[in-house]
Amino acid sequence: MSENMDSIQYKCPNCMAELKFNPRKQGFSCEFCDSFFTPEECQTLQAQMQQEAEQIAPLQDEFEQNNQLYICQSCGAELMTDAQTTATECIYCHNPVILKGRLTGNYRPSKIIPFQFPKEAALLAFHQRCDDLKYLPKDFTSEAQLVHMKGLYVPFWVAECYVHGFMQAECHRAHSYTSGNYEITETEIFDCVREGDIHFSGIPADGESKIDDDLMEAIEPFDYTKLVDFDMSYLSGFLSDKYDVNKQQVFPRIKNRAVNGSDHLMRTSMKGYTSVRVTRSDMNVLKTTWQYMLLPVWFMSYDYQGKRYEIAINGQTQQQAGELPINQKKLNLTCVLITVICTLIGFIIGVIKG
């Protein structure tokens, strides 16, 4: 059986990379994320994946018939919308986009969070953020610029991670008291061990390379209780990116958040000590399940002095993020005026004292 085992193609249940047979361990290893699975586990996984593929096949066929794919000839962005849309513009560079065709069913999301408020509310929230900022370029909040704010469904990979964690630490508990003329400190030293299984649900990572990952993380969280089954009708009046970053590529980000979260949970469980020094921390992601979904974002890009600025507003919570441009000439002029005024005040005070 082992002679043929390396010819069978299995995918890693964590990162979806190809598993390869390891003759020494008599099982399957993932060279991408270092996971290992027995032949029995891989056979079970293969059966589950085949069953899931059969269930979603009709939905994928319907998806292929009801989407339109547009491509920007300027920046290469590929945008998806419903079949009724006949023309649109690129959300990134504002150039016209042309119809390219249809997406395959592999790009069909399983879930979507519909937009929870209209563009007018997004613009109001954006104005409120900008009102107190004096050094924005004059045209940044103009009508000509704000017309480019679009409702964009951003592709996200959302993962559930099952982590087995082990942590060992040297913990100190100090107690001080006075005896006669002496202050005495007693320190107890404990060897603390924590071990357990941790389940993380709903860890998101955007699947669009043109959008900054930090920008998308800054507008989290999304309320997954509002998720509904995907239907093309939700795209009416909005745009959507197609993912160009796959599960294997985003897994390091997912894994990092799961490992860091597990490490933090175990560290915070060691309470009541004066100090804690972790000597060993092993956090292993045993299994990852995925959902591909579209999440709502009001998005606007702005080119100013050779730099592109991107503004994002969570289409569910109104959480905003993005670097704002600064009118450097106006800021420099203000600095010069302040310097001149301070110099004049100093000169006048000197004259009066003299």
N, C-alpha and C positions, 0 to 999 in steps of 0.2 A: 504493500500500500504506500509505503514511503517513497518507492521509486517513481510513482506517478504524482505524488503529493505536490511537487514543486511546479507541475504544469497546470494545476487548478488555480484560477484567479479569484482571490478573495480581497475584499476591501477592509481596511482597518475601521472598526466601529467607533474610533475616536476621531481620526482626521480624514478618513476616506481615501488615504493613500493605498497603493497596492501592498498586500502582505506577501512576504516571501518565505518559503519553507526553510527552516533552520535544521539541518540534519543532526547537529549536535544535541539540540534540545528536543528534536522530534515534534516540532510545532511550528507556528507561523509568527514571524517577527515583522514589526513595522520599522523600517529604517528611518522613517521620518520623525516619529514620536516615541520610539523605543518600546512600544507596547508588544505584548506577547500573548498568543492564544493557542489553545490546544486544537487538534484537528476536530474534535467533537464540538467545541465552541464555534469553530468556523463553519461547520456544516449547519449548525442551528442558525447561525447568522445568515448564511446563504439562503436558507429556506424562508426566513423572515423577510429578507430583502426582495425575494422573488414574489412573495405574497403581496407586499406593499406595492410593488411595481404593477401588478395586475389590477390592484384596486384603483390606482390613480390614472391608469391608461386612458379611460374614457374622458376624464377631466382634462388631460393633456391634449387630447384631440380637439375638444371644444375650445380650449385656450388658443390653439394654433389657428383656428378659424375666426377668432374675434379680437385679435390685436393688430395694431399697426406699429411698425418699427420705422423710426425716422433717424437719419444720420446727419450730423453736422459736418459739412465739407471743410469747415475752418479748423475746429479743434478735435474732431473725431468722435465726439460724444454720440452715444446711441440712446435714444429716448423712446419709450413705449407709451402708447395711449390707446384708447378704445377705437374701434373700427370706424366710428362716425367722424373722427377728427380728420380734417382735410389739409390743414396747414398749421404750422406752429413755428416757434423760434427756439434756439438753443438756450437753455437756462444758464449756461456757463459763460458764453461769449456774446449772446444776443443776436447772433447771425441767423438767417433763415435756415431751416433744415428741410431736407427733401425725403420723400417716402422711399424706403428701402425694401420693405416687404413685411414678412411676418416672423415672429419668434417661434422656435420649436417649443414643444410642450415641456422640455426640461427646464425652461425658465418660468414655468407656472408656479406662483407662490401658493402656499397652503393656507395662509392666514393674512389678514389685513386689518389695520386699525383705521377706520374712516376718519377724515378730517372732522374735528369737533367744533370749529368756528370758522367763519368766512374770512375772506381777504381783508375786509374792512376792519375787523377786530385785530388782525395781524399788523396792519398799518398803524392803527391807533397805539398798540403796544410798542411798536418800533419808534413812533414819534415821541412817546413818553420817555423812552430811553435816551433819545437824542436831544430833547428840549433843553436840558441843563448843560449840554456840552458846547462850549463857545468856539472851539477851534476845528470844527468839522468843515470840510470844503462846502462852499455855498450850494452847489448843485447836488450834494449827496442825498438830501431829503426832498429834492424837487420832484414835481409830478412826472417829469420826463424820465427820471431814474426809478421812481417807485413803481412805474408801470411794469418794470422788469421783475418785480417780486412775483414768484409763481408758487403754486401749490405743487410740491414734488413728493411723490411716494418713493422713499429711499429703500433700496433692497437691503435687508438685514438677514444675517444668519443668527438665529437665536438658539443657544445650546443649553442642554441640561447635562451637568457633569457629576459623576459619581467618583468621589475622591476617598482614598484610604490614607489617613494621616497618622504619623508617629512622631512624637516630639519628646526629647529628653532635655532637662534643664537642671542647673544647679541654682537652688533658691536659698536666699539668705533672709532670716528674720532676726532683726536686731532689737535689743531691749536695753535701755539705759536706766541706771538708778544711782543714787548717792549713798555712800557709806562712809561716815565720818568726814574726813577731808578729801575723800576720793570720789570721783565719778566713774562708775564702772559700766562698761558696755558688754553685754553678753550677746553672742551671735550664734544662732542655730543654723546649721547647714543641712538642707534636704536635697535628696536626689528625686526629682519629680518627673513622672512619666505620664504622657497623655497619648491615647491611641483610640481611634474610632473611625467610623465611616461618615462622610459628610456629603450631602446632596445639595447642589446648587441648581436652581431653576431660573431660566430666563436671562442667561448671560448674552448680551447682544454684541455683535460686531458688524459694522456696515460692510457690504460687499461691493462698494463702488470706489474705484481707485482715484477718481477725479475729485472726490470730497475728502477733506482732511479728517482723519480718524479722530483726532482730538476734538474737532468741532462737533462731531456727532456724539462723542462721549459727554461733552459739556452740556448738551441739552437733555440728557437722560435725567430721570428714568421715564419710561413709558408705562402706562397702566395696562397690563396684559388682560385685565378683566374685560376690556373693551374689544378684544380680538373677535373677529367674525370670520367665517369661511370666505375665502377669496371669491370674488365675482367681478367680471370685467366692468359691470355697471358703476362700480365705485371709482373707476378711472375717468368717468365722464367729467369734463371740465378741468382735469388735472393731467400732469405728466408723471411719468415714472421712469426711473433708471432701470436698465437691465444689469444684473450683477456681472462684473468682470473680474471679481476676486472670489475664488471658489472656497469650499470648506477646508481643504487642505491648507490653503494660504492663510486663512484667518485663524486656524486652530492655535498657532502659537500665542495669539492675543487672548483667545478664550482660555487656554491652559494657564497663561500667566495670571489672569484674574482669578481663576479657580484656586490655583496654588497659593497665591498671596492671600486670598480670602480664608483659606483653610489654615494657613500659618497664623493669621491674625486671630482667628477664633480660638486656636489652641493656646496662643500666648495670653489672650485675655482671660482664659479659664484659670490661669495661675495667679489668683488674687490672694491678698493677705500677706504678701512677702515684702520685705524692704527692698530687695533687688532680685532680679531674675536674669540668669545668664544661660541662654539656650546653647546647648552643646551639640544637639543633633535635631534636624528637622527634615523629615522625609514625607513629602506630599505627592502621592502618585494618583494620576487620573486613570481610573480603571475603565471607564466607559463614558462615551459622549453621544447623546442623541440630538438630532438637529431638526429645526423647522426653518424653512425659508419663508419670510414674510415681508410685506411692505408696510413701512411706518411713515406717518404723515409729517412733512416738514415744509414750512414756508421758507423759501430760499431766495437769496438775492446775491448777485456778484457785482462788484464795482471796480473798474480799472482807474487807478489814480497814480500819476507820475511813475508809470512803468511797473506798478505793483497791483496785483489783483487781491481785493478784499472780499471775503465771503461772510455773509450774515445768515444765520439759521435761527428759526423760531419753531420750537416743538409745536406741531399742529394739533396736539392734544392738551398740553399744559401751559402753553405760551412761554415756556422757559427759553430765554434768548442766549445766544453766544456768537462770538465773532469779533475779530479785531476791527476797530473803527479807524478810518483814515484821519490824518491830522493835517490841517492847512499850515504847513511849516512857515510860510511867509507871514501869515497872520500872527502865529505864535512868536516868531522872531521880532516882529514889530512891537508886540506887546512887551516883550522882554526889554527891548531898547527903550520904550517909553517909561517903563518902571525904573530902569537904570538912570535915565535922565532926570526923572522926578526925584529919586532918592539923592542924586548928586546936587540938584538945586536946593533941596531941603537942607542937606548938609552944609552947602555954601551959605544959605541964609542964616542958619544957626550959628555958623562961624562968624559971620558979619555982626550979628547981634551981640555975641559974647565979646567980640573985639571992640 
